[in-house]
């Protein structure tokens, strides 16, 4: 009797994650607002900016878009994996990957997204390389390569454990 109550309580506690995913949706809203704020700053000055500066701003917008996609992927996949299946009717649009991503594949997608985001940051740093010290550039590359190696290792480990 006590064991069943404990198990039901533990199982029901998964719903404590739901407010966290709601918080991530608010973070997505904040990111969207920041994206359009940056775009509003960019558009009136497009013809005044140097090409390199324009590219840097666009890379920042791409970076925000990637982070937004990562947020959506984590929100929905984690909710479905750890809380409850999303009850989306047949008449509404459904993301093709929804319900197909387990915790392991989500982890690999997050790692790949982090590598992509890090790549954009590294590209921004390289475009400004003339203003940076060599040891700082080296650290940026080392940190990026750490992300790449980590993502690669997680993918290999995932492949090994699935077989």
Buried (B, 14 or more C-beta within 10 A) or exposed (E): EEEEEEEEEEEEEEEEBEEEBEEBEEBBEEBEEEBEEBEEEBEEEEEEEEEEBBBBBEBBBBBBBBBBBBBBBBBBBBBBBBBEEEEEEEEEEEBEEBBEBEEBBBBBBBBBBBBBBBBBBBBBBEBEEEEEEEEEBEEBEEEBEEBBEEBEEBBEEBEEEEE
